[in-house]
Amino acid sequence: MCTLSKQGNIFTLTLTGDDDHRLNPTLIAAVSSALQTIKSQAKHGSVLITTSHGKFFSNGFDLAWAKKTAAETGRSAMDGLREMVASFKPVTAQMISLPMPTIAVVQGHAAAAGFLFALSHDYVYMRSDRGVLYMSEVDIGLPLPDYFSAAFRDKVYDVAARRDVLLRGVKVKGDAAVKMGIVDAAYDSEEKLTEATVRLAQELGNKKWDGYCYQEIRKSLYPDLCGVLGLVEGKLVAKL
């Protein structure tokens, strides 16, 4: 499902296995638990890298799980989907309020909730030779949850880019994603992507920023998203 490792001040959260890392209740709970551990161990200079094994970063919510659960329990598949939407909202809040810089390494496809998960990081690096970003909701006939919409409003500044991703279902590869301002950089090999990610993490970690200050500045940048997530502004604490 996922593993958490730490080297120096750098945490690495890895979605493991060769599947498409669908966000079902089990994986969502595992990611949430890992983020709680990271927050409890955070100190000045901490950084989080989130990466994955295999072809996919995450292919979104586990619709197959929702259908299977519906057949077993008599609930509708939409009930299962609503459960995943509700349980993933606090994970997004955890990411936005994490007291350290965060970097998503999109080594493969990131779709729907998987795309949102990548977008909830401060920096997104991507493979240009195989990674794809895709919001499938318009194609499969599902409205966006409120926090999805807020995240795209706050974090994808180009109106045309938001339109193409959300209203046209455009599948965006690495180089195009950089031009659209969705990701920070794209690399044509796993080796280059890894080197760039580690270099950025070390650069950010060397700053030794105060985590509380960092999280509060981040929250102030995304007022719409924080409002939807129920994140409130923290107390002003400064060392002068």
Secondary structure, DSSP 4 states (H G I P E B T S, - for coil): -EEEEEETTEEEEEE-SSS---B-HHHHHHHHHHHHHHHHH--TT-EEEEEESSSEEE--B-HHHHHHHHHHHS--HHHHHHHHHHHHHHHHHHHHT-SS-EEEEE-SEEETHHHHHHHTSSEEEEETTT-EEE--HHHHT-PPPHHHHHHHHHH---HHHHHHHHHS---EEHHHHHHTTSSSEEESSHHHHHHHHHHHHHHHHTT---HHHHHHHHHHH-HHHHHHHTPPPPP-----
